[in-house]
């Protein structure tokens, strides 16, 4: 009995040892599984935070419960700033949030909510277009939604540009069709396969067919077979030549009489490849020949007369342009000045409220700093508007006491949009900015103010045309100085663009003298000299150092004054 009992005890001990081993293996497996799950969770979190898209997790009340690092980078919020906040803080407009919310609540699973486009607002208050993809999931018996956010501002901008260009080209196509219809001679357009894809009303009338009956057809559908074969050979030659002129003799479909047609064609190129051609044919019967001859003679005489009068009319054209620009500027300044005054007034009250009611904090200081930048921008707009208003005032073309320094500043303001891209202009040894006061110096002369400003603009534009040939921006120099000398005010323009060609320098102020290769007909400086002489002034040009110098002098009406501080 005792032996049996001992045997049972040994069996129980053996069973106990086996159970302990099994428990150890189960525990080891559990620990290993826990480690795997933790590693998987870390990997998932790593992927979540390093995804290309911003992700935001929402609860059933559309409140934010989690975001990834891409989200914080994209929108500028720290994770702690948005947790428990409603999704509405991300939308730039409440109306867009309501639209998104309606789609979410109307969907049962969010599985189909994709390609949603809304304007989001970053913490910096800048807006951008975002594309959203949403899906719901269950976590700890809670229904949550995860939304991906992609910045598609460039895509939307490109899409809008494509739509704009499409509308533009459709309008151009309609305009082209209208233009073709009013041209009194037959005009046709063929594609690369020599099929008619467009024609004028005169072309349709010549064949007695509608445009629909011609489009898509070939020469074999409109001309006799022998004429069509010759036209096909000529069309094929257009693959190698840009312009083609030749004559054919055929029978007019309208009169059944033999006519001689002169056909002129011009090749069309798209993306570097032949894409068809546009052509016109003219009835070269005797009467048409005489009319064409007379028309050519008229054109030649008109062209000759226009060439003779070009030098005298150019100044009138320039004055007309300035007058038109002045009228347009007057309207623009009036329309902008009213809302600008409203914005400035409200912005100043906003600044007062911020200073009075907001507690001191880093955010307040940041907002005040940003507000100062905005205020400087508003003042810059106001300065430009004031200059445009002065320039738009109707010129009486009468000489009156004028501050030459003020006129130079006005001309530089009007040219600033171009000068800032070409060179840093220095005026009386100071870098010119839109904030430079117009009364910093006084050089009073009796001249026609707006015409003298035109002189400055001509000289400045000539200098910019040469300076832009210098590759590096920092290597370009353009200095304007005003000084008094022996009772005269002298305005000096000096650049480092290489100077004036020695062959042209003696005739620089004569009509049609120009060193420009791509633009200009050489009358700008001639106009400038005429304006200066009409205002009893003097203008000279010479080379100095590595550039050209233009000096304009007028007799001073009053002694010059200087108000600009050197501090």
NUGU-959671 format. One record per residue (C-alpha): residue in one letter; x, y, z. Coordinates in nm, 2 decimals, padded with zeros to 4 digits. Example, Ala and Ser with C-alpha at 12.3 -4.5 7.8 and 13.67 -1.06 7.14 Angstrom:
<nodes>
   residuo        u        v        w
         a    01.23   -00.45    00.78
         s    01.37   -00.11    00.71
</nodes>
This chain:
<nodes>
   residuo        u        v        w
         x    00.00    00.00    00.00
         x    00.28    00.24    00.09
         x    00.46    00.16   -00.23
         x    00.14    00.23   -00.44
         x    00.10    00.56   -00.25
         x    00.46    00.66   -00.33
         x    00.41    00.56   -00.69
         x    00.10    00.79   -00.71
         x    00.30    01.08   -00.55
         x    00.57    01.04   -00.81
         x    00.32    01.04   -01.09
         x    00.16    01.35   -00.95
         x    00.50    01.52   -00.91
         x    00.58    01.43   -01.28
         x    00.24    01.57   -01.39
         x    00.31    01.88   -01.19
         x    00.65    01.93   -01.36
         x    00.49    01.88   -01.70
         x    00.22    02.14   -01.62
         x    00.49    02.39   -01.50
         x    00.69    02.34   -01.83
         x    00.37    02.39   -02.03
         x    00.29    02.71   -01.83
         x    00.65    02.84   -01.89
         x    00.61    02.78   -02.26
         x    00.27    02.95   -02.26
         x    00.41    03.24   -02.07
         x    00.71    03.27   -02.31
         x    00.48    03.26   -02.61
         x    00.26    03.53   -02.45
         x    00.57    03.75   -02.38
         x    00.69    03.70   -02.73
         x    00.35    03.78   -02.88
         x    00.34    04.09   -02.66
         x    00.67    04.20   -02.79
         x    00.56    04.14   -03.15
         x    00.24    04.34   -03.09
         x    00.44    04.62   -02.93
         x    00.69    04.62   -03.23
         x    00.40    04.62   -03.47
         x    00.23    04.91   -03.28
         x    00.56    05.11   -03.30
         x    00.60    05.03   -03.67
         x    00.23    05.13   -03.73
         x    00.29    05.46   -03.54
         x    00.61    05.52   -03.73
         x    00.43    05.47   -04.06
         x    00.14    05.69   -03.94
         x    00.37    05.97   -03.84
         x    00.59    05.95   -04.15
         x    00.33    05.92   -04.42
         x    00.32    06.16   -04.71
         x   -00.04    06.25   -04.62
         x   -00.16    06.43   -04.31
         x   -00.40    06.21   -04.11
         x   -00.66    06.32   -03.85
         x   -00.87    06.08   -03.64
         x   -01.22    06.20   -03.54
         x   -01.47    06.07   -03.29
         x   -01.85    06.05   -03.34
         x   -01.88    06.42   -03.26
         x   -01.63    06.52   -03.52
         x   -01.37    06.61   -03.26
         x   -01.00    06.54   -03.31
         x   -00.86    06.25   -03.11
         x   -00.53    06.20   -03.29
         x   -00.31    06.34   -03.57
         x    00.02    06.24   -03.73
         x    00.33    06.45   -03.77
         x    00.27    06.52   -04.13
         x   -00.06    06.69   -04.03
         x    00.12    06.92   -03.78
         x    00.38    07.01   -04.05
         x    00.11    07.08   -04.31
         x   -00.12    07.29   -04.09
         x    00.13    07.43   -03.85
         x   -00.06    07.32   -03.53
         x    00.11    07.13   -03.25
         x   -00.07    06.80   -03.17
         x   -00.17    06.93   -02.83
         x   -00.33    07.24   -02.98
         x   -00.59    07.05   -03.19
         x   -00.67    06.74   -02.97
         x   -01.04    06.76   -02.86
         x   -01.10    07.05   -03.10
         x   -01.38    07.02   -03.36
         x   -01.29    06.96   -03.72
         x   -01.44    07.30   -03.81
         x   -01.12    07.48   -03.70
         x   -00.94    07.34   -04.01
         x   -01.19    07.48   -04.27
         x   -01.13    07.83   -04.40
         x   -01.51    07.90   -04.42
         x   -01.80    07.78   -04.21
         x   -02.00    07.71   -04.52
         x   -01.75    07.46   -04.64
         x   -01.74    07.28   -04.30
         x   -02.12    07.25   -04.31
         x   -02.10    07.11   -04.66
         x   -01.84    06.85   -04.55
         x   -02.04    06.77   -04.23
         x   -02.36    06.71   -04.43
         x   -02.17    06.46   -04.65
         x   -02.03    06.28   -04.35
         x   -02.36    06.25   -04.17
         x   -02.54    06.15   -04.49
         x   -02.29    05.86   -04.54
         x   -02.34    05.54   -04.35
         x   -01.98    05.42   -04.35
         x   -01.76    05.69   -04.50
         x   -01.61    05.42   -04.72
         x   -01.72    05.61   -05.03
         x   -01.61    05.96   -04.92
         x   -01.31    06.04   -05.13
         x   -01.17    06.31   -05.36
         x   -01.34    06.58   -05.14
         x   -01.18    06.92   -05.21
         x   -01.21    07.21   -04.96
         x   -01.01    07.51   -04.86
         x   -00.83    07.46   -04.53
         x   -00.67    07.72   -04.31
         x   -00.33    07.68   -04.14
         x   -00.24    07.81   -03.80
         x   -00.06    08.10   -03.98
         x   -00.41    08.19   -04.13
         x   -00.29    08.11   -04.48
         x   -00.53    07.90   -04.68
         x   -00.47    07.61   -04.92
         x   -00.68    07.36   -05.11
         x   -00.69    07.01   -04.95
         x   -00.81    06.68   -05.09
         x   -00.98    06.45   -04.83
         x   -01.03    06.08   -04.81
         x   -01.24    05.95   -04.52
         x   -01.31    05.60   -04.37
         x   -01.47    05.48   -04.05
         x   -01.34    05.21   -03.82
         x   -01.40    05.05   -03.48
         x   -01.16    05.08   -03.19
         x   -01.24    04.97   -02.84
         x   -01.61    04.95   -02.93
         x   -01.59    05.32   -03.05
         x   -01.67    05.43   -03.40
         x   -01.39    05.66   -03.52
         x   -01.31    05.81   -03.86
         x   -00.97    05.87   -04.01
         x   -00.93    06.13   -04.28
         x   -00.62    06.18   -04.50
         x   -00.53    06.54   -04.60
         x   -00.33    06.62   -04.92
         x   -00.22    06.97   -05.03
         x   -00.35    07.01   -05.38
         x   -00.31    07.38   -05.42
         x   -00.09    07.35   -05.72
         x   -00.33    07.10   -05.88
         x   -00.62    07.33   -05.83
         x   -00.42    07.62   -05.96
         x   -00.32    07.43   -06.26
         x   -00.67    07.31   -06.32
         x   -00.81    07.66   -06.29
         x   -00.53    07.78   -06.53
         x   -00.63    07.50   -06.78
         x   -00.99    07.60   -06.76
         x   -00.90    07.97   -06.81
         x   -00.68    07.88   -07.11
         x   -00.96    07.66   -07.24
         x   -01.21    07.94   -07.22
         x   -00.95    08.17   -07.38
         x   -00.88    07.94   -07.67
         x   -01.25    07.87   -07.72
         x   -01.31    08.25   -07.74
         x   -01.01    08.28   -07.98
         x   -01.16    08.01   -08.19
         x   -01.49    08.18   -08.21
         x   -01.31    08.51   -08.29
         x   -01.11    08.33   -08.56
         x   -01.43    08.20   -08.71
         x   -01.59    08.54   -08.70
         x   -01.28    08.69   -08.86
         x   -01.28    08.43   -09.13
         x   -01.64    08.50   -09.21
         x   -01.58    08.88   -09.26
         x   -01.28    08.83   -09.49
         x   -01.40    08.90   -09.84
         x   -01.17    08.64   -10.00
         x   -01.20    08.26   -09.98
         x   -00.99    08.13   -09.69
         x   -00.94    07.76   -09.59
         x   -00.76    07.56   -09.33
         x   -00.63    07.20   -09.38
         x   -00.50    06.95   -09.12
         x   -00.19    06.73   -09.15
         x   -00.39    06.48   -09.36
         x   -00.49    06.76   -09.60
         x   -00.86    06.76   -09.50
         x   -01.06    07.08   -09.47
         x   -01.10    07.17   -09.10
         x   -01.21    07.54   -09.14
         x   -01.31    07.79   -09.40
         x   -01.45    08.13   -09.45
         x   -01.80    08.23   -09.57
         x   -01.65    08.34   -09.90
         x   -01.50    08.00   -09.95
         x   -01.84    07.83   -09.90
         x   -02.00    08.08   -10.14
         x   -01.74    08.01   -10.40
         x   -01.84    07.64   -10.41
         x   -02.20    07.69   -10.33
         x   -02.18    07.46   -10.03
         x   -02.24    07.49   -09.66
         x   -01.95    07.48   -09.41
         x   -02.08    07.15   -09.28
         x   -02.06    07.00   -09.63
         x   -01.69    07.11   -09.67
         x   -01.54    07.03   -09.32
         x   -01.38    06.69   -09.33
         x   -01.36    06.67   -09.71
         x   -01.06    06.68   -09.94
         x   -00.97    06.85   -10.27
         x   -01.11    06.55   -10.46
         x   -01.45    06.62   -10.32
         x   -01.45    06.99   -10.45
         x   -01.24    07.01   -10.76
         x   -01.22    06.82   -11.09
         x   -00.99    06.51   -11.07
         x   -00.70    06.66   -11.26
         x   -00.70    06.98   -11.05
         x   -00.74    06.78   -10.73
         x   -00.43    06.57   -10.81
         x   -00.22    06.88   -10.87
         x   -00.35    07.04   -10.55
         x   -00.26    06.72   -10.36
         x    00.10    06.73   -10.49
         x    00.12    07.10   -10.38
         x   -00.03    07.01   -10.04
         x    00.24    06.74   -10.00
         x    00.51    07.00   -10.08
         x    00.39    07.20   -09.77
         x    00.56    06.93   -09.56
         x    00.89    07.07   -09.66
         x    00.82    07.44   -09.72
         x    00.68    07.72   -09.49
         x    00.51    07.94   -09.75
         x    00.38    07.85   -10.10
         x    00.23    08.06   -10.38
         x    00.11    07.92   -10.71
         x   -00.16    07.96   -10.97
         x   -00.42    07.71   -11.11
         x   -00.67    07.74   -11.39
         x   -01.00    07.58   -11.32
         x   -01.38    07.62   -11.38
         x   -01.57    07.83   -11.13
         x   -01.85    07.62   -10.97
         x   -02.07    07.93   -10.96
         x   -02.03    08.06   -11.31
         x   -01.90    07.76   -11.50
         x   -01.64    07.99   -11.65
         x   -01.27    07.93   -11.66
         x   -01.08    08.13   -11.39
         x   -00.72    08.16   -11.28
         x   -00.68    08.14   -10.91
         x   -00.37    08.24   -10.72
         x   -00.33    08.02   -10.41
         x   -00.12    08.13   -10.11
         x   -00.06    07.89   -09.82
         x    00.13    07.92   -09.49
         x    00.25    07.62   -09.29
         x    00.12    07.56   -08.93
         x    00.36    07.41   -08.67
         x    00.26    07.26   -08.34
         x    00.51    07.11   -08.09
         x    00.77    07.12   -08.36
         x    00.58    06.92   -08.61
         x    00.38    06.99   -08.92
         x    00.01    07.04   -08.83
         x   -00.15    07.16   -09.15
         x   -00.17    07.49   -09.32
         x   -00.39    07.79   -09.38
         x   -00.45    07.91   -09.74
         x   -00.63    08.17   -09.94
         x   -00.70    08.19   -10.31
         x   -00.76    08.50   -10.52
         x   -00.94    08.52   -10.85
         x   -00.68    08.66   -11.09
         x   -00.90    08.74   -11.38
         x   -00.83    09.08   -11.56
         x   -01.06    09.29   -11.34
         x   -00.93    09.14   -11.02
         x   -00.57    09.19   -11.15
         x   -00.64    09.56   -11.20
         x   -00.80    09.60   -10.86
         x   -00.51    09.42   -10.70
         x   -00.27    09.64   -10.88
         x   -00.45    09.96   -10.77
         x   -00.47    09.83   -10.41
         x   -00.09    09.75   -10.41
         x   -00.02    10.10   -10.54
         x   -00.24    10.25   -10.27
         x   -00.07    10.04   -10.00
         x    00.27    10.15   -10.13
         x    00.18    10.51   -10.12
         x    00.03    10.48   -09.78
         x    00.33    10.30   -09.65
         x    00.56    10.56   -09.79
         x    00.36    10.85   -09.64
         x    00.35    10.67   -09.30
         x    00.72    10.63   -09.31
         x    00.77    11.00   -09.38
         x    00.53    11.10   -09.10
         x    00.64    10.83   -08.84
         x    00.89    11.05   -08.66
         x    00.64    11.33   -08.61
         x    00.34    11.11   -08.52
         x    00.53    10.90   -08.27
         x    00.54    11.18   -08.01
         x    00.17    11.23   -08.06
         x    00.12    10.86   -08.01
         x    00.32    10.87   -07.69
         x    00.12    11.16   -07.56
         x   -00.20    10.98   -07.64
         x   -00.07    10.67   -07.46
         x    00.01    10.88   -07.15
         x   -00.33    11.04   -07.17
         x   -00.51    10.70   -07.19
         x   -00.30    10.57   -06.91
         x   -00.38    10.88   -06.71
         x   -00.75    10.83   -06.76
         x   -00.73    10.47   -06.66
         x   -00.51    10.54   -06.36
         x   -00.76    10.81   -06.24
         x   -01.04    10.55   -06.24
         x   -00.83    10.28   -06.07
         x   -00.71    10.52   -05.80
         x   -01.06    10.63   -05.73
         x   -01.19    10.27   -05.71
         x   -00.90    10.16   -05.49
         x   -00.88    10.46   -05.26
         x   -01.23    10.42   -05.11
         x   -01.19    10.06   -04.99
         x   -00.83    10.14   -04.89
         x   -00.94    10.42   -04.66
         x   -01.21    10.19   -04.51
         x   -00.95    09.91   -04.46
         x   -00.69    10.15   -04.30
         x   -00.95    10.30   -04.06
         x   -01.08    09.96   -03.95
         x   -00.72    09.82   -03.92
         x   -00.61    10.11   -03.70
         x   -00.91    10.05   -03.47
         x   -00.82    09.68   -03.47
         x   -00.47    09.77   -03.36
         x   -00.61    09.99   -03.08
         x   -00.83    09.71   -02.96
         x   -00.55    09.46   -02.96
         x   -00.32    09.69   -02.76
         x   -00.60    09.78   -02.51
         x   -00.78    09.45   -02.45
         x   -00.54    09.17   -02.54
         x   -00.32    09.05   -02.24
         x    00.05    09.07   -02.29
         x    00.18    08.75   -02.44
         x    00.41    08.61   -02.71
         x    00.11    08.57   -02.93
         x    00.01    08.93   -02.89
         x    00.37    09.05   -02.97
         x    00.36    08.82   -03.28
         x    00.03    08.96   -03.39
         x    00.14    09.32   -03.34
         x    00.46    09.25   -03.54
         x    00.25    09.10   -03.82
         x    00.01    09.39   -03.80
         x    00.30    09.63   -03.85
         x    00.40    09.44   -04.16
         x    00.04    09.47   -04.29
         x    00.03    09.84   -04.20
         x    00.35    09.90   -04.40
         x    00.19    09.72   -04.69
         x   -00.12    09.95   -04.67
         x    00.11    10.25   -04.66
         x    00.29    10.13   -04.96
         x   -00.03    10.08   -05.15
         x   -00.14    10.43   -05.05
         x    00.19    10.58   -05.18
         x    00.15    10.40   -05.51
         x   -00.21    10.52   -05.54
         x   -00.11    10.88   -05.46
         x    00.16    10.87   -05.73
         x   -00.09    10.73   -05.98
         x   -00.34    11.00   -05.88
         x   -00.09    11.27   -05.94
         x    00.02    11.12   -06.27
         x   -00.34    11.09   -06.38
         x   -00.42    11.45   -06.33
         x   -00.49    11.62   -06.66
         x   -00.18    11.80   -06.79
         x   -00.24    12.16   -06.88
         x    00.09    12.15   -07.08
         x    00.18    12.48   -06.91
         x    00.51    12.55   -06.75
         x    00.48    12.58   -06.37
         x    00.72    12.57   -06.07
         x    00.80    12.20   -06.03
         x    01.03    12.01   -05.78
         x    01.25    11.80   -06.01
         x    01.33    11.56   -05.72
         x    00.96    11.50   -05.68
         x    00.92    11.43   -06.05
         x    01.21    11.18   -06.05
         x    01.06    11.00   -05.75
         x    00.72    10.98   -05.92
         x    00.89    10.84   -06.24
         x    01.07    10.58   -06.03
         x    00.75    10.48   -05.85
         x    00.58    10.43   -06.19
         x    00.87    10.23   -06.31
         x    00.93    10.04   -05.99
         x    00.76    09.72   -06.09
         x    01.03    09.67   -06.36
         x    01.33    09.84   -06.19
         x    01.31    09.61   -05.88
         x    01.36    09.31   -06.11
         x    01.66    09.46   -06.29
         x    01.87    09.67   -06.06
         x    01.88    09.84   -05.72
         x    01.84    10.21   -05.80
         x    02.03    10.46   -05.59
         x    01.89    10.82   -05.57
         x    02.12    11.08   -05.42
         x    02.34    10.80   -05.28
         x    02.04    10.63   -05.11
         x    01.87    10.31   -05.21
         x    01.54    10.40   -05.37
         x    01.22    10.26   -05.21
         x    00.86    10.34   -05.25
         x    00.87    10.50   -04.90
         x    01.13    10.76   -05.00
         x    00.97    11.11   -04.94
         x    00.91    11.32   -05.25
         x    01.01    11.64   -05.07
         x    01.34    11.51   -04.93
         x    01.51    11.76   -05.16
         x    01.38    12.07   -05.35
         x    01.51    12.17   -05.69
         x    01.24    12.41   -05.82
         x    01.23    12.47   -06.19
         x    00.96    12.61   -06.42
         x    00.88    12.32   -06.65
         x    00.59    12.10   -06.78
         x    00.58    11.85   -06.49
         x    00.43    11.55   -06.67
         x    00.63    11.59   -06.99
         x    00.95    11.60   -06.78
         x    00.84    11.28   -06.60
         x    00.81    11.13   -06.94
         x    01.18    11.22   -07.00
         x    01.29    11.05   -06.68
         x    01.09    10.74   -06.77
         x    01.25    10.72   -07.12
         x    01.60    10.75   -06.98
         x    01.53    10.50   -06.70
         x    01.38    10.24   -06.94
         x    01.68    10.28   -07.18
         x    01.92    10.21   -06.89
         x    01.72    09.91   -06.78
         x    01.72    09.77   -07.13
         x    02.10    09.77   -07.12
         x    02.15    09.67   -06.76
         x    01.94    09.35   -06.80
         x    02.21    09.22   -07.04
         x    02.44    09.19   -06.73
         x    02.38    08.84   -06.59
         x    02.43    08.89   -06.22
         x    02.19    09.12   -06.04
         x    02.45    09.23   -05.79
         x    02.69    09.34   -06.07
         x    02.44    09.60   -06.20
         x    02.45    09.96   -06.09
         x    02.23    10.25   -06.16
         x    02.27    10.59   -05.98
         x    02.06    10.90   -06.01
         x    02.19    11.23   -05.86
         x    02.04    11.58   -05.84
         x    02.26    11.87   -05.76
         x    02.28    12.25   -05.80
         x    02.55    12.41   -06.01
         x    02.58    12.78   -06.10
         x    02.20    12.84   -06.08
         x    02.11    12.52   -06.26
         x    01.95    12.20   -06.14
         x    02.14    11.90   -06.29
         x    01.98    11.55   -06.30
         x    02.24    11.28   -06.37
         x    02.17    10.92   -06.47
         x    02.47    10.68   -06.46
         x    02.47    10.31   -06.52
         x    02.75    10.05   -06.56
         x    02.60    09.87   -06.87
         x    02.90    09.92   -07.09
         x    02.83    10.26   -07.23
         x    02.71    10.39   -07.56
         x    02.86    10.27   -07.89
         x    03.11    10.52   -08.01
         x    02.96    10.51   -08.36
         x    02.62    10.60   -08.23
         x    02.71    10.85   -07.95
         x    02.74    11.16   -08.17
         x    02.39    11.09   -08.31
         x    02.23    10.94   -08.00
         x    01.95    11.20   -07.99
         x    01.87    11.18   -08.36
         x    01.56    10.99   -08.48
         x    01.59    10.61   -08.56
         x    01.93    10.58   -08.39
         x    01.93    10.28   -08.16
         x    02.17    10.01   -08.03
         x    01.89    09.77   -07.94
         x    01.89    09.45   -08.13
         x    01.54    09.32   -08.04
         x    01.33    09.62   -07.97
         x    01.31    10.00   -08.01
         x    01.31    10.21   -08.32
         x    01.54    10.48   -08.19
         x    01.30    10.78   -08.13
         x    01.27    10.77   -07.75
         x    01.57    10.99   -07.68
         x    01.48    11.21   -07.97
         x    01.14    11.27   -07.80
         x    01.32    11.33   -07.47
         x    01.55    11.59   -07.62
         x    01.26    11.77   -07.78
         x    01.07    11.79   -07.45
         x    01.39    11.92   -07.27
         x    01.45    12.18   -07.54
         x    01.08    12.29   -07.53
         x    01.13    12.35   -07.15
         x    01.44    12.56   -07.20
         x    01.67    12.28   -07.08
         x    01.97    12.10   -07.20
         x    02.04    11.72   -07.23
         x    02.38    11.56   -07.30
         x    02.51    11.20   -07.31
         x    02.86    11.06   -07.27
         x    03.04    10.76   -07.15
         x    03.21    10.74   -06.81
         x    03.39    10.44   -06.66
         x    03.20    10.13   -06.76
         x    02.87    10.29   -06.84
         x    02.67    10.57   -06.99
         x    02.58    10.91   -06.84
         x    02.28    11.12   -06.93
         x    02.27    11.47   -06.78
         x    01.97    11.71   -06.79
         x    01.99    12.06   -06.67
         x    01.72    12.33   -06.61
         x    01.75    12.68   -06.47
         x    01.66    12.70   -06.10
         x    01.36    12.91   -06.01
         x    01.44    12.90   -05.64
         x    01.75    12.79   -05.44
         x    01.76    12.42   -05.37
         x    01.67    12.29   -05.02
         x    01.76    11.96   -04.85
         x    01.54    11.80   -04.59
         x    01.66    11.44   -04.59
         x    01.84    11.35   -04.27
         x    02.17    11.17   -04.29
         x    02.09    10.98   -03.97
</nodes>
